[in-house]
Amino acid sequence: MKRTVWAWVLVLALGIAGAQTVGNEPPPDLSPEVFEIAKKLRCPVCRGESAAESNAGVTEEMRRQIAEMLAEGKTEDEIIQYFVDRYTEWILYEPPKRGLGLVVWLAPVIGLGLFGFGLYSYMKVAARREAAADAVGEEDLARLEAELAQDDGSGGQA
Amino acid sequence: MNVRSLLGLALVVALGVLFWWGMQTKDERSELPSALAGRPAPSFTMELLPRYRDTWGEELDLGAYLGKRPIILNFWASWCYPACYEEAPILEAAWRRWQDQVLFVGVNTQDEVAKAEEFVARFGLTFPNVYDPRGKIGIDYGMYGVPETFAISAEGRVIKRHAGSVDAATLEAMIREVLP
């Protein structure tokens, strides 16, 4: 019984590993390096897809040109510059970390900072209110106790 | 209404406006900048579609015309429907009108020869059309997708880029801009 369970676990694990490998492997005619560079470029005719993921005709040609340039001995930077020269920096899948592009990179950090500051301020005010509420409670308690004691005293006399 | 409620309302309205603005569908391709604007137009030598070979030879070398006369370069494909079908008669009419002063060159992109031939026959396109099955020239021109039209000055520089189907008025304006 135990052996059967382990055999199934092994089959499943191999299946998952196999499925992942198949999904991530580039087509056999192009090297993984081509796809690594294509990942950094946008598909010009798609929305939110890189030149590595898209199956559009223009991205097939982009990948082919990347492969040709690699074969010619060009570096990754040179290849990316080749596309920037033709499409402007718009073609970069990730915005450059300078100028307006820097705003895109910093926006989440700034947003998180503002959220943290807001949360901190809220917690501080809430804690102050709680402390104030506690303080009032003690005073009231003392006053009530005093009143009760007074009532008890007068009740006893009646 | 106290200040806090007003601020809350203003924030909700601001977020609503931002959302509405973001959801506006624009043809962003036509607004994208051309890296080539004002720069020398890339040259190429490409095979012509069979029906143009008697008049223009086996291949067209754009370099032979660059810097000598204005050029209208149009990227198209038979599978680009309806945009390429809409502009084809407009391009042919403009070519017939301006051919003494401007060279028109069509670049059939990522297509099949038979289908491309069928397309040019259907619209009776008489200006030369080259065949670029890989779409290599399109990348050289920073093309986002067919159809796209470039106006090149007599000095051989890219002056205008139009993404999408070009209408008669836009095409005429592009031509007039590159006329010497």
Interface residues (C-beta under 8 A of the other chain):
Chain A: P44 V45 G57 V58 E61 M62 R64 Q65 F83 V84 D85 R86 Y87 T88 W90
Chain B: L32 P33 S34 A35 L36 T109 Q110 R134 G135 K136 G138 I139 D140 Y141 G142 M143 Y144 G145
